[in-house]
Amino acid sequence: MSTRTSTTKSTSTSTSTSTTTSTSTVPGSAPTARTAPTAPTTPTAPTPDSARSLADCLERNAAAFPHKPAVIHPDGRESGGGPRYREVTYGELQDTVEEIAHGLARAGITRGTKTVLMAPPGPELFALAFALFRLGAVPVVVDPGMGVRRMLHCYRAVGAEAFIGPPLAHLVRVLGRRTFGGVRIPVTLGRRRLWGGRTLAALRTTGGPRTPAAEVGGDDLLMIGFTTGSTGPAKGVEYTHRMALSIARQIEAAHGRTRDDTSLVTLPFYGILDLVYGSTTVLAPLAPAKVARADPALLVDALERFGATTMFASPALLRNLADHLTTLGRTLPDLRCVVSGGAPVPDSVVAALRTVLDGKASVHATYGATEVLPITSIESEEILAETSGGSARGAGTCTGRPVPGTRVLIVPVTDGPLARLHPGSALPAGSVGEILVEGESVSPRYHRAPHSDALHKVHESRPGAAALTWHRTGDLGYLDDRGRLWFCGRTSQRVRAAGRDLYTVRCEGVFNAHPLVRRSALVGIGPAGAQHPVVCVETAVPAGSPAWRDLVAELRALAAEHSSTRGLEEFLHHPAFPVDVRHNAKIGREQLARWAQRRLAPPPPPFSRARAARLVPLAGWAYLVGGALWAAVADVPDVPLLRLLWWTDAFLSIPVHAAQIPLALPRGRAAGHGSAATAARTMLYGATWWRAL
């Protein structure tokens, strides 16, 4: 793919017309300034409305403005240490898409071929995705942050026929023959090793007339994307072409997206939407599996360098960005629209963003799911003026009104399947129940998972019309008298105490309003219907200190003031909550519940079975160290059996224990242990320690 190096640095001036200037390096010429209005000028609604598929949108955009930058991406370092960026135009990207599609088709990847796609964010990923869309093949996408074991489970459930990925991914494929037994077309990004197949570079040189685009669209399968599995098993969500175009239209309408935008992307999916709109996508300089740990200084540099006008990011990343800008006393006058999602967006984050953006800029908090995106949206003006106090009063988090084309219904909570909706099923305004969604942007089904369909899809019969399929989100909430949705937590995470249910987000909002609380998490211990509620607290206040005891007293007083939290008495200090890797925002309450149960359980007897099991690795270390010291200071008898036992002990105690550290780290974090402490204890005790966490 032909690329152009961009070393631009944008400058901005604040005037009554709010225009900005930025520069772009063109090969063979000096940087030239281009003026970009802060407000949108050219609507792009006709593109997703009139197109049959996402690939059709990209092809039309490439024909309309082939020299316009499509993707700007990090590519190494400048001599001064800062990130270097390269630029790919729409014409170059479309040419690469057609080139790759032709090679893939000749290799046997055609309409309906389920294809594992594992590529790092960049123009190559976008080119591969659109090439598969063009052929009617079905990309299978899994979040790498969920871990290798869960990823393999997802791929096994799909039964893919083709596999596109770098050499390391192919090594996993070769070792996991049970998971990837159906793969017949391997394609390697980079150099091929010992597993056969072809390289992408070789496929791009395939001769002959290029393969035309397949006639796909409507309800044809576009791709399979898996849920994160943060609150249950990961499920393969089927996306159709109709659904994807509907998502593009709804986000466009809700957030005022245009082809004049330059968008900083922290999730590749939003980069695909940018290419549908015809705007320029700038890939943020961050690790895909560690988005929330991105360096805010590098993000600010990218935003300013390219005059970014829109941005999507998780609440955790936006908090870090706003804090960084506030500390420096800087603002982002070019950024006209910020969208956040992935978890409830705290009012404090919204307020902090407002102080570093232009007064005319908008900040949207969205609510959605892998199965339907977006569901609702709300702008910062309404949040700060009307709904911000609700969270502190135990009302939950207001996520706004349903976007056009999407309907929301609140029904009584049912833990089992709900086959059909009946007249009168909907709860009145103000009543908490499960959130159901219907519309063109809703996935019709899960892939090869009838059990999941039975649990999460509900049918509604309509006289004289086709039946509607509603999606059960598994979330709790209610609609207020103005049609706004208030999010109250996950159905599976509600605490079922004696006499009433407690809803996580409603309760946590009360405690999160305390200035010393970073975040809190409500969990339940014991059987459903008689659970003991416990609030875990993340705070800078040292555990066990007088200040912690004072904080607990204040939190108990807060709980007594609100009906949603009245009776909560148990508060536990936790150093760092387990959270999802993608957004660093979804709290692992199931892990916290197990940790809280161990904390509140009576101490085990001195000679318990668990403690006795740890004597085995300790004895192994004693034999290992003792044998080494004996050999160092004295003549050791040459006894083959003892030598064999010593080397076996060394293997089990050192490499085997070390190999368990990656598995132990997430459990250690959930239990409140630091990475160093978890690694040390795993090396000492092995699985006898971390499996008990």
Steps between C-alpha positions, in 0.01 A plus 500: 500500500646834402525741790613854558693618803329770701707723725236766535449722797172687505450846635169647606359844561185589684287744301139579457482254211692227685712384209819300528796448273713191472773385266542183300820370344459390138782305331719726292355822636522724803231475767189688393242646734141387483214672676243287677187647659426396853132449423384239247427616149453199272243243611573135426160352571437400136798264498384240759139558401546417133777239523438125513806419709793652685732405214273691263537811720879485490505447124275803444712716730819397318342595167377836635824613669788261425772736631338570835675350806308194616724358775779672694685254721808482729803356324815501709673797662632833383865585563388709798322204660141595417270275297528509121176469304424376151204584282295283264255664259157367407623414151798307636286319756237395245770380261649288778155365593438384142852355476460300822145392415620358167779302668271370775240392246760308298612334825144377563360765735166589344145582598406354838853384594538551875845653542688562824648850470786578737691811399629799696313831454621674187425545131569130437225401743251733331604379154456136604161567660363683197648237265306231687186718497546546124514124443206427729733300725433522875775634728508349850619760752592434864627754754862397583460648845281211615801264523618202298274241662180695434614590150551133416153420633352766270681374192405142579133600516512658153673227300693733268621384158771761443754667727677833440756607757865565587749216560439486876125458444569217254718331760200502736288361216743214433519411869122525540400243238181416686388863478612568143451156347264637235743762368599415142630840382777651716631844402801645682560871557876514469735207440355149484666248733432128520123490462454529123239712335574836338618842604293812450786652301488209255121519467525869410704410193238259363456559128194517280202737489388608847214315664178708493315582819247240611130583491444516875296724726183513706476202736811325366753427774770770520715385792502323836617703798523357850383661820775567754375231738554735794170396664452153353613272217609684184242463223539535124279785376388489138521834318307535174566763233166663584590515870845653435361770271231577757767540770686741271185705436403517866844607623513752216165648602560491876846661491489711185774311316608633158761422237681821599590348838842382611444235765743369761425129532568287809295200378538363144123465453462878505774525237286284271210740552724796414581336169129451437433869566792611284680676786865468601584255777807551718607190691592593855853410617404234753503126561164347396484276808594787738290789376444656842877510564567716195741790551278813504791713374517291182124523456509878533784511247295300248186706561685827445729381222213396273232741624271215607137605520345183647609230742360186661655367823416316821425698818832392655703628204306828487553554873877469453490729197297769677721485811813533283364804314379662823842457660669661200237773471438413134184459294398328176317766296478287182323208665130558439356161604609246764311173543549264792363154572588148607396570861297760691660842448546679836368855519843611624659386171240691298557814708879471467475467120285810475781708651754400231275520191359789301168629630322385183641147517273211596570210736275197456465209742366196315357169610516192284615140475679274258157378387358850443679832459408766592190469718482841664704819511505814715695824463702667774276808527205285605721288728646793693179705509243230575618147575841529671356510852298182445796264533593639842139453614494134396305546177755322280671640191293681239599380152257721307222432254494220241665598173268530197398161366547320833231413754558422867268302725525425873358164613503312831826322579504135394813291549391228259386512134219734398343351189248772408389849590136539586284813507552683826849357559664842521556650844387857572741793516724492807484122548830311480505199272699340219580715196378365164593658164355472149607654170703454181828542689422196719676173417240241399676204661814348647711275283433130546372561853129411529525493880624861504227600255239347730634700794555835329249525213128561554232490231199728482207405278320777310162450331536538124876565516823309541606412853757722668813369671605682817846466652529446874802704603542335839511853644272658758346844466188710482349771283418833663193711416699679226593181316859490622662169590673465838752216527504313832743210446514145367218254567747227596683732742204624702527412868202289604481572870224392733188696415632706208740524207787750503619643167872556460516829309223664704679419826851576378402845374424606858844399628690616192379853576722504809818697417730234650349209305657426161239237423291243683347161419200332660520120522297229669621206708291190555199339330257703289216635711715515812816669375707715731575833322859626510637822352861484379671839494795622294660801671835662569423487873726231657323185612474459876589863571289737713413684178360175355285444809371858470423443131304184578292691755427771242403243237262331744341837568464560126338160458242578766390816317377324184239229455709316238792454742332493840628213712842466336752466780789286373785689325830340394814679382633372166821635342407461130182353354521232230374664181464415132815548293329680212349795689644469853148584615283188534557374853546126555241476776492120488871494586449763770220292652731200537767725651255656746374157604855391584567824688192460717535126553650380829872421474580138412643276775881485521508154343232544234511301178580812294797590719621143505506496119743792499750295697567295185654785292679628812656157549600503134677837538672376817631192316605715202687761704641245744633284220661799328670614823620147577653471153668839543673430834555126507556192288158363409472122444421420139155342547310505166159485669573803721638692202187418296275608788690829538471591131133401495444721805685787329280467191176493700600785732647745251368482138166338591428753775618787278268388219205533741563870571289631206208288624550615858523875431129567429395298803759678710375842388142400578610393848676831562859382453754695299669351195834455674342331805292271277804398296708434813235287669433308179871421468502385862172306525396440138138406434439412866483876564345675199231240427359562846451872431 
